[in-house]
Amino acid sequence: MISSSLEQGEEAELARLRAEVATLRAELDQRPSRKRTGSQAVRRTTAAVLAAMAAFALVISVVGLWGARTTLNTDRWVATVAPLPQDPKVAAAVAEYASTQLFEVLDVEQRLRTVLPQQAAFVAGPLTGQIREQVRKIVGDVLRSDRFQTVWIELNRQVHQRVLAVVEGDSDVLRARSDRIDIDLLPLINQALREVGDELPTLFGRQLTLPDLSSGEIPANLRERVQDQLGVTLPADFAHFTVYDAGRLWAAQQAVATAKRDLALFLGATILLIIAAYVVSPARRRTTLQLGLWLVVAAVVITAVLRAVRREILATVPAGTYRDGVDATMTSVFSVLRERGTQLLVIGALLALIAYLIGPGRVPVWLRAQAVRGGRATGRGARVVAAHAPGWIATHLDPLRIAGVVVAALLVLVLSSWTSLLVVAILLVAYEVAVTLIARRVPDGEPVVAR
């Protein structure tokens, strides 16, 4: 009997051991092979590299699209530069340049020495400085005036069309000699001379009769008419502000041609890189996280590169009024591109955050659990409030109505546009109707909280 019991115990132990061995073999069969693990590692690495390339390509594509839509489109360019005269730094730089050009041609100091007595000739220099400052102020006022805005827009429209013709290699209008492009500021000086002639009539020895360009139409013989009224021969480059003089016009033409030809291909390649990253990836959530992080990195890197280029450009401009004007101009022109960069940063950060929060890590799991608990608690609280809100509103109906009127009155004091006032009025009416209807939901005879 004892022997039988021992045999049964041995058989049970043997069966247990066999079952354990079978379980271990099954687990061993389910483990991924070394070959499969290596393949997944290669796919993860490839997906990470493709995500990084796609992020940088996407940021560069945004810069390229901005360049094509803004700098190569006359209407968008005019809309971009239209506000520039209102910028004090830009107006000061242009006024300084225009007044300097004008005084060099008129030789005001020599004219003063001619008309002043010999004993008073020494005041010609200081007097010239005062007149020049007054003329510079008049030029700045003209530049910022609403009347000149039409001229400014038309001038930039013509210049941009001509610049496009130059970089596309099809220009016979804009001067592009020695790889240089100039903007003609003679219309501004013409309008300024009209104002100067009214305020300083003795400066020219006679009343000037120059054309009024406030309609935006610039006559073809404007240069001859200004020469005739001033009584001087204007230099060939008078009032021509050089905007490009780096000896690389041919390179710029080739760059524009390449950009127009290859931008669509680059955008297509960017889309293919994103698709390839997700196709190759064995863990798409991880790829989304990587893509978001690389978007942030790419936006920061490209922004740093553009800022470095901007610093190099500003370093070529003389310090002072001119550099401040160029700086303000670049700030205004690149404002839309900065907004796009900020949007890419936000999109990248949101992609990375969402991909992280839906992951299996301890922190995301804890956060999701807390969110569920918070949602349930909020729902219970909302149900309690919804159950008691009508009675409470009915009890405090008059104070709530008065509070709505007070808040609306405060908003009216802060907001000034008619649209804002209309929105406030609509919201006030909706609020008053809502609290009244909610209060009426309380059945007659139901007890309410005492005031």
C-alpha positions as CSV (number, residue, x, y, z in Angstrom):
1,M,0.0,0.0,0.0
2,I,2.8,2.3,0.9
3,S,4.5,1.4,-2.4
4,S,1.3,2.2,-4.3
5,S,1.2,5.6,-2.7
6,L,4.8,6.3,-3.6
7,E,4.2,5.3,-7.2
8,Q,1.1,7.6,-7.4
9,G,3.2,10.6,-5.9
10,E,6.0,10.0,-8.4
11,E,3.5,9.9,-11.3
12,A,1.9,13.1,-10.1
13,E,5.3,14.8,-9.8
14,L,6.3,13.5,-13.2
15,A,3.0,14.9,-14.7
16,R,3.6,18.3,-13.1
17,L,7.2,18.4,-14.5
18,R,6.0,17.4,-17.9
19,A,3.3,20.2,-17.8
20,E,5.9,22.7,-16.8
21,V,8.2,21.7,-19.5
22,A,5.4,22.0,-22.1
23,T,4.6,25.5,-20.8
24,L,8.2,26.6,-21.0
25,R,8.5,25.2,-24.6
26,A,5.3,27.0,-25.6
27,E,6.7,30.3,-24.2
28,L,10.0,29.6,-25.9
29,D,8.2,29.1,-29.2
30,Q,6.3,32.4,-28.7
31,R,9.4,34.4,-28.1
32,P,10.5,36.4,-31.2
33,S,13.5,35.0,-33.0
34,R,16.8,36.9,-33.0
35,K,16.3,37.4,-36.7
36,R,12.9,39.0,-36.2
37,T,14.2,41.2,-33.4
38,G,17.0,42.4,-35.6
39,S,14.6,43.2,-38.4
40,Q,12.4,45.2,-36.1
41,A,15.4,47.2,-34.8
42,V,16.4,48.0,-38.4
43,R,12.8,49.1,-39.1
44,R,12.7,51.3,-36.0
45,T,16.0,52.9,-36.9
46,T,14.9,53.5,-40.5
47,A,11.6,55.0,-39.4
48,A,13.3,57.3,-37.0
49,V,15.7,58.5,-39.7
50,L,12.8,59.0,-42.2
51,A,10.8,60.9,-39.5
52,A,13.8,63.3,-38.9
53,M,14.2,63.8,-42.7
54,A,10.5,64.4,-43.1
55,A,10.4,67.0,-40.3
56,F,13.3,69.0,-41.8
57,A,11.8,68.7,-45.3
58,L,8.4,69.9,-44.0
59,V,9.9,73.0,-42.4
60,I,12.0,73.8,-45.5
61,S,8.9,73.3,-47.6
62,V,7.0,75.8,-45.5
63,V,9.8,78.3,-46.1
64,G,9.8,77.6,-49.8
65,L,6.0,78.0,-50.0
66,W,6.2,81.3,-48.2
67,G,8.9,82.5,-50.5
68,A,7.0,81.4,-53.6
69,R,3.7,82.8,-52.5
70,T,5.1,86.1,-51.2
71,T,8.2,87.1,-52.9
72,L,7.3,85.7,-56.3
73,N,3.7,87.0,-56.3
74,T,3.3,90.7,-56.9
75,D,-0.1,91.1,-55.2
76,R,1.1,89.3,-52.0
77,W,4.3,91.2,-52.0
78,V,2.5,94.6,-52.3
79,A,0.2,93.6,-49.5
80,T,3.3,92.7,-47.4
81,V,5.2,95.9,-47.9
82,A,2.2,98.3,-47.9
83,P,2.4,99.0,-44.2
84,L,6.1,99.8,-44.2
85,P,5.8,103.6,-44.5
86,Q,3.9,103.7,-41.3
87,D,6.8,102.1,-39.4
88,P,8.8,105.0,-37.8
89,K,12.2,103.3,-38.4
90,V,11.5,102.6,-42.1
91,A,10.2,106.1,-42.7
92,A,13.2,107.6,-41.0
93,A,15.6,105.6,-43.1
94,V,13.9,106.5,-46.4
95,A,13.5,110.1,-45.4
96,E,17.2,110.3,-44.5
97,Y,18.2,108.8,-47.9
98,A,15.8,111.0,-49.9
99,S,16.8,114.2,-48.2
100,T,20.5,113.4,-48.5
101,Q,20.1,112.8,-52.3
102,L,18.1,116.1,-52.7
103,F,20.6,118.2,-50.8
104,E,23.5,116.8,-52.7
105,V,21.9,117.8,-56.0
106,L,20.7,121.3,-54.9
107,D,23.9,122.1,-53.1
108,V,21.9,124.2,-50.6
109,E,25.0,125.4,-48.6
110,Q,26.6,126.9,-51.7
111,R,23.3,128.6,-52.6
112,L,23.1,130.1,-49.1
113,R,26.7,131.4,-49.3
114,T,25.8,133.1,-52.6
115,V,22.9,135.0,-51.2
116,L,24.2,135.8,-47.7
117,P,26.5,138.8,-47.1
118,Q,30.2,137.9,-46.9
119,Q,30.3,138.7,-43.2
120,A,27.4,136.2,-42.6
121,A,28.8,133.4,-44.8
122,F,29.9,131.4,-41.7
123,V,26.2,130.7,-40.8
124,A,25.6,128.9,-44.1
125,G,26.7,125.5,-42.7
126,P,24.5,125.5,-39.5
127,L,21.6,127.0,-41.5
128,T,21.9,124.3,-44.1
129,G,21.8,121.7,-41.3
130,Q,18.6,123.2,-39.9
131,I,17.0,123.4,-43.3
132,R,18.0,119.8,-44.1
133,E,16.4,118.6,-40.8
134,Q,13.2,120.4,-41.7
135,V,13.2,118.9,-45.2
136,R,13.9,115.4,-43.8
137,K,10.9,115.8,-41.5
138,I,8.7,116.9,-44.4
139,V,9.8,113.9,-46.4
140,G,9.0,111.6,-43.5
141,D,5.6,113.2,-43.1
142,V,4.9,112.8,-46.8
143,L,6.0,109.1,-46.6
144,R,3.6,108.4,-43.7
145,S,0.7,110.3,-45.1
146,D,-2.4,108.6,-46.5
147,R,-2.0,110.6,-49.8
148,F,1.3,108.9,-50.5
149,Q,0.1,105.4,-49.7
150,T,-1.4,105.0,-53.2
151,V,1.9,106.2,-54.7
152,W,3.8,103.8,-52.4
153,I,1.7,100.8,-53.4
154,E,1.9,101.6,-57.1
155,L,5.6,102.2,-56.9
156,N,6.2,98.8,-55.2
157,R,3.9,97.1,-57.6
158,Q,5.9,98.4,-60.6
159,V,9.2,97.6,-58.9
160,H,8.2,94.1,-58.0
161,Q,7.0,93.3,-61.5
162,R,10.3,94.6,-62.9
163,V,12.3,92.6,-60.3
164,L,10.5,89.5,-61.2
165,A,11.3,90.2,-64.8
166,V,14.9,90.6,-63.9
167,V,15.3,87.4,-61.9
168,E,13.3,85.5,-64.6
169,G,15.7,86.9,-67.2
170,D,13.1,88.8,-69.1
171,S,13.5,92.5,-68.3
172,D,14.1,95.5,-70.5
173,V,12.6,98.1,-68.0
174,L,14.4,97.7,-64.6
175,R,18.0,98.6,-64.5
176,A,20.1,95.5,-63.8
177,R,23.5,96.7,-64.7
178,S,26.6,95.2,-63.2
179,D,24.4,92.7,-61.2
180,R,22.6,95.6,-59.5
181,I,18.9,96.4,-59.0
182,D,17.7,99.9,-58.1
183,I,14.4,101.3,-56.8
184,D,13.5,104.7,-58.1
185,L,12.5,107.0,-55.2
186,L,11.9,110.0,-57.4
187,P,8.1,109.9,-56.9
188,L,8.6,110.3,-53.2
189,I,11.0,113.2,-53.7
190,N,8.5,114.8,-56.2
191,Q,5.7,114.7,-53.5
192,A,8.1,115.9,-50.8
193,L,9.3,118.8,-53.1
194,R,5.6,119.9,-53.4
195,E,5.4,120.1,-49.6
196,V,8.8,121.8,-49.2
197,G,7.9,124.4,-51.9
198,D,4.8,125.3,-49.8
199,E,6.6,125.6,-46.5
200,L,10.0,126.9,-47.8
201,P,9.2,128.8,-51.0
202,T,12.4,130.8,-50.9
203,L,14.6,127.7,-50.9
204,F,14.2,127.3,-54.7
205,G,13.9,130.9,-55.6
206,R,10.5,130.3,-57.2
207,Q,7.2,128.4,-56.8
208,L,7.5,124.8,-57.9
209,T,4.8,123.3,-60.2
210,L,5.3,119.6,-59.9
211,P,2.7,116.9,-60.7
212,D,0.5,115.5,-58.0
213,L,1.0,111.7,-57.8
214,S,-1.5,110.9,-55.1
215,S,-3.7,109.1,-57.6
216,G,-0.9,106.5,-58.1
217,E,-0.2,107.4,-61.7
218,I,3.5,108.2,-62.3
219,P,4.2,110.1,-65.5
220,A,6.9,108.7,-67.8
221,N,8.6,112.2,-68.0
222,L,8.7,112.8,-64.3
223,R,12.5,113.0,-64.2
224,E,12.5,115.8,-66.9
225,R,9.8,117.7,-65.1
226,V,11.7,117.6,-61.8
227,Q,14.9,118.7,-63.5
228,D,13.2,121.6,-65.1
229,Q,11.6,122.9,-61.9
230,L,14.8,122.6,-59.9
231,G,16.9,124.1,-62.6
232,V,19.6,121.4,-62.2
233,T,20.6,118.3,-64.1
234,L,19.9,115.2,-62.0
235,P,22.7,112.6,-61.9
236,A,22.0,109.3,-63.7
237,D,21.6,107.4,-60.4
238,F,19.7,110.2,-58.5
239,A,17.2,108.8,-56.0
240,H,17.9,105.2,-57.1
241,F,18.1,103.2,-53.9
242,T,20.1,100.0,-54.5
243,V,18.3,96.9,-53.2
244,Y,20.7,94.3,-54.8
245,D,24.4,94.8,-55.4
246,A,26.1,91.6,-54.5
247,G,27.4,90.4,-57.9
248,R,25.2,87.3,-57.8
249,L,22.3,88.3,-60.1
250,W,22.8,85.3,-62.4
251,A,22.8,83.0,-59.3
252,A,19.6,84.6,-58.1
253,Q,18.0,84.0,-61.5
254,Q,19.1,80.4,-61.4
255,A,17.8,80.0,-57.9
256,V,14.4,81.4,-58.8
257,A,14.1,79.1,-61.8
258,T,15.2,76.1,-59.7
259,A,12.8,77.0,-56.9
260,K,9.8,77.3,-59.3
261,R,10.7,74.0,-61.0
262,D,11.6,71.9,-57.9
263,L,9.2,73.2,-55.2
264,A,6.4,70.9,-56.2
265,L,8.8,67.9,-56.4
266,F,10.2,68.8,-52.9
267,L,6.7,68.9,-51.5
268,G,5.9,65.6,-53.0
269,A,9.1,64.1,-51.6
270,T,8.2,65.5,-48.1
271,I,4.8,63.7,-48.3
272,L,6.5,60.5,-49.5
273,L,9.0,60.6,-46.6
274,I,6.2,60.9,-44.0
275,I,4.3,58.0,-45.6
276,A,7.5,55.9,-45.8
277,A,8.2,56.5,-42.2
278,Y,4.8,55.1,-41.1
279,V,5.0,52.2,-43.6
280,V,8.4,51.1,-42.3
281,S,7.7,51.7,-38.7
282,P,6.8,48.7,-36.5
283,A,5.4,51.2,-33.8
284,R,3.5,54.1,-35.4
285,R,2.9,55.8,-32.1
286,R,6.7,56.0,-31.5
287,T,7.1,57.3,-35.0
288,T,4.5,60.0,-34.4
289,L,6.3,61.0,-31.2
290,Q,9.6,61.2,-33.1
291,L,8.1,63.2,-35.9
292,G,6.6,65.7,-33.5
293,L,9.9,66.1,-31.6
294,W,11.9,66.5,-34.9
295,L,9.4,69.1,-36.1
296,V,10.2,71.2,-33.0
297,V,14.0,70.7,-33.5
298,A,13.7,71.4,-37.3
299,A,11.7,74.6,-36.7
300,V,14.3,75.8,-34.1
301,V,17.2,75.0,-36.3
302,I,15.8,76.6,-39.5
303,T,14.8,79.7,-37.5
304,A,18.4,80.0,-36.1
305,V,19.8,79.7,-39.7
306,L,17.4,82.4,-40.9
307,R,18.3,84.7,-38.0
308,A,22.0,84.2,-38.8
309,V,21.4,85.1,-42.4
310,R,19.5,88.2,-41.2
311,R,22.4,89.2,-39.0
312,E,24.8,88.9,-41.9
313,I,22.6,91.1,-44.1
314,L,22.3,93.7,-41.4
315,A,26.0,93.7,-40.9
316,T,26.5,94.9,-44.5
317,V,24.3,98.0,-43.8
318,P,25.8,101.1,-42.1
319,A,24.9,101.3,-38.4
320,G,22.3,103.9,-37.4
321,T,19.2,105.0,-39.2
322,Y,19.7,102.9,-42.3
323,R,20.4,99.6,-40.4
324,D,17.4,100.3,-38.2
325,G,15.2,100.8,-41.3
326,V,16.4,97.6,-42.9
327,D,15.9,95.7,-39.6
328,A,12.3,97.0,-39.3
329,T,11.6,96.2,-43.0
330,M,12.8,92.6,-42.6
331,T,10.8,92.2,-39.4
332,S,7.7,93.3,-41.2
333,V,8.3,91.2,-44.4
334,F,9.1,88.0,-42.5
335,S,6.2,88.3,-40.0
336,V,4.1,85.7,-41.8
337,L,7.0,83.3,-41.9
338,R,7.5,83.7,-38.2
339,E,3.9,82.9,-37.6
340,R,4.3,79.7,-39.7
341,G,7.3,78.8,-37.7
342,T,5.4,79.2,-34.4
343,Q,2.6,77.1,-35.8
344,L,5.0,74.3,-36.7
345,L,6.5,74.4,-33.2
346,V,3.0,74.1,-31.7
347,I,2.0,71.3,-34.1
348,G,5.2,69.3,-33.4
349,A,4.8,69.7,-29.6
350,L,1.1,68.6,-29.7
351,L,2.0,65.6,-31.9
352,A,4.7,64.5,-29.5
353,L,2.5,65.2,-26.4
354,I,-0.5,63.2,-27.8
355,A,1.7,60.3,-28.9
356,Y,3.3,60.2,-25.4
357,L,0.0,60.4,-23.5
358,I,-1.6,57.5,-25.4
359,G,1.5,55.3,-24.7
360,P,1.9,52.5,-22.2
361,G,4.3,54.3,-19.9
362,R,3.6,54.6,-16.2
363,V,3.0,58.4,-16.3
364,P,0.6,58.3,-19.3
365,V,-1.3,55.5,-17.7
366,W,-1.6,57.4,-14.4
367,L,-2.6,60.6,-16.2
368,R,-5.3,58.8,-18.2
369,A,-6.6,57.2,-15.0
370,Q,-6.7,60.6,-13.3
371,A,-8.5,62.0,-16.3
372,V,-11.1,59.3,-16.2
373,R,-11.6,59.8,-12.4
374,G,-11.8,63.6,-12.9
375,G,-14.3,63.2,-15.8
376,R,-16.5,60.9,-13.7
377,A,-16.4,63.4,-10.8
378,T,-17.2,66.3,-13.1
379,G,-20.1,64.3,-14.6
380,R,-21.5,63.6,-11.1
381,G,-21.0,67.3,-10.1
382,A,-22.7,68.4,-13.4
383,R,-25.7,66.2,-12.7
384,V,-26.0,67.6,-9.2
385,V,-25.7,71.1,-10.4
386,A,-28.2,70.5,-13.2
387,A,-30.7,69.1,-10.7
388,H,-30.5,72.1,-8.4
389,A,-29.6,74.9,-10.9
390,P,-33.1,75.8,-11.9
391,G,-34.2,76.3,-8.3
392,W,-31.1,78.3,-7.4
393,I,-31.5,80.5,-10.5
394,A,-35.2,81.0,-9.7
395,T,-34.2,82.1,-6.2
396,H,-31.5,84.5,-7.5
397,L,-33.1,85.5,-10.8
398,D,-33.0,89.3,-10.2
399,P,-29.4,89.5,-9.1
400,L,-28.4,87.3,-12.0
401,R,-30.2,89.6,-14.5
402,I,-28.5,92.6,-12.9
403,A,-25.1,90.9,-13.1
404,G,-25.5,90.2,-16.8
405,V,-26.3,93.9,-17.5
406,V,-23.3,95.0,-15.4
407,V,-20.9,92.6,-17.2
408,A,-22.2,93.8,-20.6
409,A,-21.8,97.4,-19.6
410,L,-18.2,96.8,-18.6
411,L,-17.5,95.1,-21.9
412,V,-19.0,98.0,-23.8
413,L,-16.6,100.3,-22.0
414,V,-13.6,98.2,-22.9
415,L,-14.6,97.4,-26.5
416,S,-15.0,100.1,-29.1
417,S,-15.8,98.5,-32.5
418,W,-19.4,98.3,-33.7
419,T,-19.0,94.6,-34.3
420,S,-18.0,94.0,-30.7
421,L,-20.9,96.0,-29.4
422,L,-23.3,94.0,-31.5
423,V,-21.9,90.7,-30.2
424,V,-22.2,92.0,-26.6
425,A,-25.8,93.0,-27.2
426,I,-26.6,89.6,-28.7
427,L,-24.9,87.7,-25.9
428,L,-26.7,89.8,-23.3
429,V,-30.1,89.1,-24.8
430,A,-29.3,85.4,-25.0
431,Y,-28.2,85.3,-21.4
432,E,-31.3,87.1,-20.1
433,V,-33.6,84.8,-22.0
434,A,-31.7,81.7,-20.9
435,V,-31.8,82.5,-17.1
436,T,-35.5,83.5,-17.4
437,L,-36.4,80.2,-19.2
438,I,-34.4,78.1,-16.7
439,A,-36.0,79.8,-13.8
440,R,-39.5,79.0,-15.2
441,R,-38.6,75.3,-15.2
442,V,-39.2,75.2,-11.5
443,P,-42.7,73.8,-10.8
444,D,-45.0,76.0,-8.9
445,G,-45.0,75.2,-5.2
446,E,-41.5,73.7,-5.3
447,P,-39.4,74.9,-2.3
448,V,-36.5,77.1,-3.2
449,V,-33.5,78.2,-1.2
450,A,-34.1,81.3,0.7
451,R,-32.4,84.5,-0.5
